[in-house]
Structures are given as structure tokens and as C-alpha cells.
């Protein structure tokens, strides 16, 4: 054969479309990731890597009461026998099972550095040792009694369990998280005592409603504690659908220091929050003054959590301060719930709380049936051996003769009719088997019985041993009858499962060490929006901004004519009195307004800091104006080509560093930003044209290009391009009744009481300025 390209194909070559080839292979990869790596099994709550680690540890006999073994040996055995992936990944998975701040009921007992809540990594596997915990042993209980199916390992040399027997619902007890192909899972830890209570209720009432289970499982129980503030109706909906989220806050208390002083001490932090990162975030909140009520943060933690938060003043309300910290830091987080699990070990499904518990209970019933059948087979085998022993004791002399003189004692023992031998020995015609009274009088030994007799020790040939055999036989017959009754009755099966769950509850429930619920519940109080000025001490300052954009705040209201120091080549641009509670509006040539809190300005001892580091003001954009925001006032903004409008000052306050676009400038730049202080507008152009018109001719807008304020001529420029002959120079507002005033220099001011000569319609060209108007065409 030859392909379409003309190349010869071998006998084993197959041709197929690229799309189909990629699709088939990607589907295989996706299924492998979903089933064998990312999603946990609903029955034992484990992923394959965790299951293989525990099975490898059980083969190494690392029981909770035994010795420790190097982690490198454990991860090496797991990798070599069951999990052919990197040993680093295996060790990381094992280390997480030992971290009591990540796992509610640790499955690995670690000795050495296995990481901490600060986010530090575990030590290398050659330095740490580990063994199983009692919880891990409970997951493996019955593994040697045919409780679950085994499958070949990756190279076929050994077998591994497809699932563990699991005496408790580990999926919900320890939670799980993972990202597969096209799906993910995220399950929080829960309290084991509560989960067993829900399971017992489901056994009594299989059709129990989802809401009823919340009486037993009110919500997650995180190993790091904390306080859940999610409304109950949201928790109920999350458990009913398998999707939702839980708001989790740190646990804190007020510590009295005497003399009216106090501090907040955080004793529990949210789940999966690294304490070191939390401290860094709180320090950043203090530096950026997002929460001005907070003055300092200290980490005084030892074995327990103790993070101290100092308020800025003793008059601060602790609830208000913590409310703001919850909003601006990881002291409050949201844990997303997505119970996407392998419900039968094969099929991924987003399950409700009831479905997950039902999957566990069905698994426990299957384990019970398999272990019972295994025990029944063992009893039958032992009863068969006991029957042979008792026959041998009844005919002990004949058995000894056969063993001593026969060339093949095993075959001879099996060929002998022991009923006849019994009749000869007792001179009775009838013989009744002690184990089978209704059986045929002819009695022969099976191969198993003959082998057991030949392997019997001589010391067992005493009279007392015969009585013990009969007692053991009677006890096994009784146990066999009970197991048969159990296998035939579903009610007895569920009763036995409930009994096993109660025994597990005694070991891991509330009465055990660490069994009490750690995460509490509370209602989230509404965070009160406190005005910035209410949180900051009101103090006078003088704001200084240089031509190059370096800004600082001098303490107190200094003389505005005072000579100040600036960097070489720099000089003063804006200087005005303000207070620490003020918000500063910065208007850029790009038409955007930026907001800076006065309390965040650097001190006045140095040269200050670049304003462009505080807001996202581009380097090539000039600062047009800087002024104090006054609620309720109005501003006039205008571009160099003479377009503008009136905008409320409250509408230009920006909430982010990127600012707020107000004046749209495309082929020009923003030129003017002034407060509205009168009922008329006076405008002057760069070519000395003066125009006055009524303020109400300008529209009030929140954003836009605006309308024409003054008209300018177009002149022919380079290469025939049209350019503006003039352009907007300055603009101001005034009260018509008071006339217009402007500075003359030397501290003098000139006032023109009647501006009728220059009054016109908006968008006019204007006239020559009044006598004495500054030649720089500026109103100030």
C-alpha cells in the first residue's frame, strides 16, 4: 500500500485524520487525569496517590504504635511499586497528609519538619520520618479480608486496592481539592462526630431531606478554626446543590491593657491562609493607610496563633476597625464548595451532601458483605479441619498405625472408612458424625483434613485438646449461623453498620483528643461605612507640589510665600493649606481626575515623593491642577481647543489609582480646571481675545467633550496643515453684580465693575481685554 503522500505504509501502520487522532488522544488524557489523578473517590475520599501512599505504608508495617521510617523510603516504595511519578510529588502529597493545619484528621504521623502555617516548605524527605495515624489505620481496616477489589499495579508485578474500606466518611472529614480537565473539585473538611450522626440518621431514615441533615452537619469544620459567617440559607443551598461558598473570618478578641488602652488579638486565622502572607498584607494595609484606624501589627505566635493588632487611638471602635480589616485583608476569605467527585470510582458527578453520605454508606454495606462472606469461608474451612481432628481423636490408634506403617499415609487416611473403624472400635453398628449427624454413615477424610492431621503436633494428642476442639467447633457453628442471618437480612446489615459507626465515633468523636468542633458560627454584622475624616485625626497641613510632580505635606499652615527647598532643576508649582482629612483632586492633561488622600502624603522633612507613584498618572501627562475636594461644589473643565462643561465635584472623585476619565481629549489636551464661584464665565485666549458669557450657557455633565466655549481661527501651518491661531489661555467665574477682579502685581488688584462691553454669546471670538489686564493672559 501507499499513502496519499506516496510513501509506503508498513503492515502495522494505520492512517486516520489529524482531528480524530488528536481528539481520541486528548480524551484518553482527560479521562486519565479525571479518574487517576485529580478527583477523589466518594467512597474513601482519597485520590490514587494518597491511597497508594497509605497502602505502601501498611505494607511497610508502619502502624500508629510502631516505629517511624524515613520519608524517602516511603515515597521511594510508593513510586517503585504503585505510583510511577516523581518522588517529589509523592512526598509533597504525603507531607500534606501530616499537616494538622491542612488536614482535619491527619493520616500521616510526621516526625521532623513537615512545614508550618507560615507557608514554609517541609524539609527534604531524607530528613523526616513518618508512620500512619489511627485515622489512616481505620481507613485500611478489613483490607486483608477481601473487603475491596484489588487491581494490578502499573507493571503487573503486584496488586493494589482500587478503594480502601474506610470506616468513616473521609471525603467530607478531611476534604479534598483538585483541578482536572474541564472540571475541578473543592471540598472543605468537616467534623467527624457530626458526619457520623448524619450517617446514623440516614440509616434510620433513608429518604431524609437535605435540610434535616443540616441539624447534624451545620457546616464545615476547618482545622485552623475560624468563624463561619455565611447565612444558614446559603449553607443549606450549597449542601443541596453541591456548589456554593462559605465566608470564613478570623477569630479575635479584645485584650485590655489598662488605663483605657486595648489591643486586638487574633487567635485563629482562616483556612489555607498563610500567616506570614497575612502579616505582610496587614503591614501593607497600614503603609497604604487603607485602614487608618490600624497603627501596628505584631506576630507573637508560638505553637498557637497570636497576631496582635494595635489601634491608632484608644477611642477607636474595635468592631469598626475589624470590619474594615475583614474587607481589606485575608482576615476574611471565601471558601468555594464544589463537590465534584467520582461517585462510583468511575463517574464524575457534582453531588449533594446526602448523595456523598449515601455513597459512603453503600460502600460500607458492600464492605460488610464481602468481609462477612470472607469470614464465612474461613469458618467453613476451619470446621472442615476440626471435623478431621475430631475423627482422628475418635480413632487415634488407627491413625497412628497408618502414619507409622503406611508408605503413603495421606492417601491411606483419605481411603479409610472411618465409620467402619468406629464400629469395630466400639462394637456398634451405627456411627453418627459429630459435625454432620444427618450425613451418610460412611465417613472419609478430605485432602484438607488428611493434610491437617499429618501436620498435627504430638503434644496435641491429649484429652484436653479434644475438648477444646469440640468447644471451638460449637463456637464457630454459632458464629456461622449469625453470619448467615446477617447476609440474609438487610436490617441486620444496617444495624451492624450503625454499630461500627458508633464504635468509630467513640475513637474519633467529640470525646477524643481534637474531636471537638473548631470552627464556630456567627452572623456577619453589617460593616458600617465610616467617613475618612472620622477615622483620621484632623490636623492642619500645607500641601506642596513641585513642577516635576514631587509632592509632600508640611506640618501646620505655613506662610505660602516662604521659600522652600526643591531638587536641582525643580521648583514650586502648587502650594496651599489643607487638613489631613481632605481629599485632593489631581487633574491631568489627559482629562482624567485622580484622588489622593491628604493623610497619605509623605512628610515635609524631605523633598517628598513623586505623585506618579501614588496614582497611575502617565509620565508624559502634565498635571493641570491640584485642588481640595469640597462636597457639593462644581467645577469647570476645558480643553486647549476651547471645549468644556460644568461637572459636579462629587462626580470626579476616583476610587482607584487609575483615576476617572471626565474630559474627553483626543487631538488636544486638558487645559483648565476651576471652581465655579459666580454666575458668569470670563475666558481669554492665547491671542488676547476676551469673552464673557452667562454660566448657564454651559451644560452640566459627568463626562464628555463638552461644548465650544470660545472660537479660534484656523491658520495654515507646516506642510499646509491647519493649526489653531490662539487657543484657550485661562478661564474664571465671577458674580456679575460684583464685577471682575484680577491681580496687578505688587499686591494690588484691579476690578472692572461693568463687563457689559465684553459680554457676548458662548462660542464667540471676543474682544481685546480690559485696560490693565495682565499681558500673560492669566486671571491669576
PyMOL commands that set and color helices and strands:
alter all, ss='L'
color gray80, all
select helices_A, chain A and resi 18-38+48-59+71-81+87-98+134-140+143-145+170-174+192-204+210-213+232-241+275-288+318-328+353-394+396-405+409-415+418-426+447-454+458-460+463-488+490-508+532-535+598-600+611-613+649-651+695-697+718-720+756-758
alter helices_A, ss='H'
color red, helices_A
select strands_A, chain A and resi 69-70+108-111+129-132+150-152+159-161+176-179+184-187+227-228+243-249+251-258+261-268+294-299+307-311+332-338+340-342+348-350+520-521+540-546+550-555+572-579+583-588+592-597+609-610+623-628+634-639+643-648+660-661+670-675+680-685+690-694+707-708+713-716+722-725+728-734+740-745+748-752
alter strands_A, ss='S'
color yellow, strands_A
deselect
rebuild
show_as cartoon
